Amino acid sequence: MAMGPIQLLIIGFDDPQFRGEVRAELARLRESDVIRLIDLLVVYKHEDGTLERYQHSDLTQEEQEEFGALVGALIGLGAGGEEGAEVGAELGAAALEGGGHVLSGDDVWYADEAIPPNTAAAIALIEHRWAIPLRESIFRANGFHLADAWVHPADLVAIGLIASEEAASH
């Protein structure tokens, strides 16, 4: 299974007004094969502290097991070479066997405690499918990864503030 880069994204919602817009946009992006949700967990804490959870994955059961095997193999390779990769693949596939989720149980307990009442948090593992052909073309051109980073609008504002301070001090 060819996998694109995976991004962990955590979004907070004050006084959430879920009307289906986010779900519709995620579905549109999936239908266009731009992204795929490896796993999504939404936790909503009511004013009285009670919790509601919603969980979704775009992966079929077979794809979940393949994903688990791939991740397990990569972790195993780093930990124990080829032998570790084989063991890791088996353990990773088994972990997601039978409809398991990557974001489940004890792995995300902190969301319950971290979000204030009348707030929701969405934790998503998003695969960037659009990057697969780009990565393959770079590989065919003998290119290799050196570094990457996400640049957010707040980063650009910070750069402007620093530049302004430096200009004022000269």
GIBEL-V580129 format. One record per residue. N is the residue number from 1. SS is DSSP state (helix for helix, strand for strand, loop for the rest). BURIAL is # if it has 9 or more other ideal C-beta (glycine too) atoms within 8 Angstrom, else .. Layout:
BEGIN
n=N ss=SS burial=BURIAL
n=N ss=SS burial=BURIAL
END
This chain:
BEGIN
n=1 ss=loop burial=.
n=2 ss=loop burial=.
n=3 ss=loop burial=.
n=4 ss=loop burial=#
n=5 ss=strand burial=.
n=6 ss=strand burial=#
n=7 ss=strand burial=.
n=8 ss=strand burial=.
n=9 ss=strand burial=#
n=10 ss=strand burial=.
n=11 ss=strand burial=.
n=12 ss=strand burial=.
n=13 ss=strand burial=#
n=14 ss=strand burial=.
n=15 ss=loop burial=.
n=16 ss=loop burial=.
n=17 ss=loop burial=.
n=18 ss=loop burial=.
n=19 ss=loop burial=.
n=20 ss=loop burial=.
n=21 ss=helix burial=.
n=22 ss=helix burial=.
n=23 ss=helix burial=.
n=24 ss=helix burial=.
n=25 ss=helix burial=.
n=26 ss=helix burial=#
n=27 ss=helix burial=.
n=28 ss=helix burial=.
n=29 ss=helix burial=#
n=30 ss=helix burial=#
n=31 ss=helix burial=.
n=32 ss=loop burial=.
n=33 ss=loop burial=.
n=34 ss=loop burial=.
n=35 ss=strand burial=#
n=36 ss=strand burial=#
n=37 ss=strand burial=#
n=38 ss=strand burial=#
n=39 ss=strand burial=#
n=40 ss=strand burial=#
n=41 ss=strand burial=#
n=42 ss=strand burial=#
n=43 ss=strand burial=#
n=44 ss=strand burial=#
n=45 ss=strand burial=#
n=46 ss=loop burial=#
n=47 ss=loop burial=.
n=48 ss=loop burial=.
n=49 ss=loop burial=.
n=50 ss=loop burial=.
n=51 ss=strand burial=#
n=52 ss=strand burial=.
n=53 ss=strand burial=.
n=54 ss=strand burial=.
n=55 ss=strand burial=#
n=56 ss=strand burial=.
n=57 ss=loop burial=#
n=58 ss=loop burial=.
n=59 ss=loop burial=#
n=60 ss=loop burial=.
n=61 ss=helix burial=.
n=62 ss=helix burial=.
n=63 ss=helix burial=#
n=64 ss=helix burial=#
n=65 ss=helix burial=#
n=66 ss=helix burial=#
n=67 ss=helix burial=#
n=68 ss=helix burial=#
n=69 ss=helix burial=#
n=70 ss=helix burial=#
n=71 ss=helix burial=#
n=72 ss=helix burial=#
n=73 ss=helix burial=#
n=74 ss=helix burial=#
n=75 ss=helix burial=#
n=76 ss=helix burial=#
n=77 ss=helix burial=#
n=78 ss=helix burial=.
n=79 ss=helix burial=.
n=80 ss=helix burial=#
n=81 ss=helix burial=.
n=82 ss=helix burial=.
n=83 ss=helix burial=.
n=84 ss=helix burial=#
n=85 ss=helix burial=#
n=86 ss=helix burial=#
n=87 ss=helix burial=#
n=88 ss=helix burial=#
n=89 ss=helix burial=#
n=90 ss=helix burial=#
n=91 ss=helix burial=#
n=92 ss=helix burial=#
n=93 ss=helix burial=#
n=94 ss=helix burial=.
n=95 ss=helix burial=#
n=96 ss=loop burial=#
n=97 ss=loop burial=.
n=98 ss=loop burial=.
n=99 ss=loop burial=.
n=100 ss=loop burial=#
n=101 ss=loop burial=#
n=102 ss=loop burial=#
n=103 ss=loop burial=#
n=104 ss=loop burial=#
n=105 ss=helix burial=.
n=106 ss=helix burial=.
n=107 ss=helix burial=.
n=108 ss=helix burial=#
n=109 ss=helix burial=.
n=110 ss=helix burial=.
n=111 ss=helix burial=#
n=112 ss=helix burial=#
n=113 ss=helix burial=.
n=114 ss=helix burial=.
n=115 ss=loop burial=#
n=116 ss=loop burial=.
n=117 ss=loop burial=.
n=118 ss=loop burial=.
n=119 ss=strand burial=#
n=120 ss=strand burial=#
n=121 ss=strand burial=#
n=122 ss=strand burial=#
n=123 ss=strand burial=#
n=124 ss=strand burial=#
n=125 ss=strand burial=#
n=126 ss=strand burial=#
n=127 ss=strand burial=#
n=128 ss=strand burial=#
n=129 ss=loop burial=#
n=130 ss=loop burial=#
n=131 ss=helix burial=#
n=132 ss=helix burial=#
n=133 ss=helix burial=.
n=134 ss=helix burial=.
n=135 ss=helix burial=#
n=136 ss=helix burial=.
n=137 ss=helix burial=.
n=138 ss=helix burial=#
n=139 ss=helix burial=.
n=140 ss=helix burial=.
n=141 ss=loop burial=.
n=142 ss=loop burial=.
n=143 ss=loop burial=.
n=144 ss=loop burial=.
n=145 ss=loop burial=.
n=146 ss=loop burial=.
n=147 ss=loop burial=.
n=148 ss=loop burial=.
n=149 ss=loop burial=.
n=150 ss=loop burial=.
n=151 ss=loop burial=.
n=152 ss=loop burial=.
n=153 ss=helix burial=.
n=154 ss=helix burial=.
n=155 ss=helix burial=.
n=156 ss=helix burial=#
n=157 ss=helix burial=.
n=158 ss=helix burial=.
n=159 ss=helix burial=.
n=160 ss=helix burial=.
n=161 ss=helix burial=.
n=162 ss=helix burial=.
n=163 ss=helix burial=.
n=164 ss=helix burial=.
n=165 ss=helix burial=.
n=166 ss=helix burial=.
n=167 ss=helix burial=.
n=168 ss=helix burial=.
n=169 ss=helix burial=.
n=170 ss=loop burial=.
END
